[in-house]
Amino acid sequence: MPPESGQGDSRVGKEEEDLVSDAGLPGPFSVSTRVGIMTALLGFRRTTFTELLLAVKTPKSSLNKNLGILEDYGFIKQRRAFVLAPGPRMVIEITPEGEQATKKHLELMRTLADRFLGPKE
């Protein structure tokens, strides 16, 4: 029988336990497309919709929907801007909260990978 939330294996850290117990609930990192978007934005910091679309290789509608969700979490900001192209472009940038949350998520994934795969030598 699986342990109740908060009564996990004592070898599991609190952050890992929270990640595992929340895995089935919708959240900012519950969809791989959002993880990809946020990881790309860690590198870009600020980019256009088209550049992000090419980086994450997802349909426009999926990218647009997931950007809206990430904006609701406060992880990104979207705005129309004039860049070196004809007409306005949608510019997306990662917020400090988004950067912190993404780094925390990636660290937790690294911890879990190390546990199951062994530390990288």
N, C-alpha and C positions, 0 to 999 in steps of 0.2 A: 504494500500500500504506500503511495507516495506521501512524503511528509507535507504537512500543512504549511502554508506560507508563514515564514518566520521561524519554522521548526526544521530547517534544512540541515544537511550534513554539516557538522562543525568545521569541516575542512573547506567549506565554501564561504568565501568572503561575502559581506553584506551587499556590495555592489553587484557581484556575480549572481547572488541569490535574487536580487531585485530584477536583474536582466532576465533570468530564467523564469521567474514567476510571472513576469509581465509579457513573456514572449507571445502568448496567444492574444493579447489585447492590442487593439489598434494604437499606433503611436508613430512618432516621426520617423523611426527607423524600422518599422514593421514591414516595409516594402523595399525590395532591393533597388528599385528605381530611385527612391529617395536617398538611400545610402550612396548610390552612384552620383547623384546630383550634388550632394553635400561634399563628397570626397573630391569631385571635380572642382567645386568652388573653393575648397581649401587651397588648391593650386592656382586657380584663376584669380581669386579674391573678387573680381568684378569681370563680367563678361556679357555678351549679348545672348539673346534667346537662341539665335541661329548657331553660334559657336557652342553653346551648351548642348543643343540638339545633336550636333555632330559628335560631341564628346561622349554623351551617354547612349547614343544610338537607340533612341526610343521614339515612338510616334509623337507627332506634335501634340495631339490631344492628351496623351498620357503625361508628357512633360508639363503641359499647361496645368493640368489637374494637380499634379504633384507639387508644382511650384506654389500653387494656391494654398495647399495644405501646409507646406513648409513656411509660407509667409504667415499663416494663422498661428503657427507655433512661435513666430518671431525669429526664426532662424535665417531668413533672407529678406531682402527688400527688393521690390521691383519698381521700376520707373521708366517712363518714356523719355528718351533723350535723342538729341541729334548727334550722330557720330559721323565719321568720314564715309558716309554712304548716302545715297539719295533717300530722303524721308527719315522720319523718326524710327528708332529701333528700341526694342524693349531691353533694358539693361538690368541684370540681376547681380546682386552682390550679397555676400555672406555677412551676417551681423556678428558681433563679438559673442553673443549667446549661441549662435549657430556654430561658430568655430569651436567654442568650448564643448558644446554637446557632441559634435562630430568627433573631436579628439577623444572624448571620454568613451564614446561608443566604440571607436576603433581600438582603444586600449583594452576595453572589456573583451572585445573579440580576440585580441592578441592573447589575453590571459586564458581564455577558453581554448584557443588553438594550442597554446603551450601545454595545457593540461591534457588534451586529448592526443596531440601529435608529438609532444615532447618539445623542449626548447630548441630553437634554431641554433646550430653550432657555428 
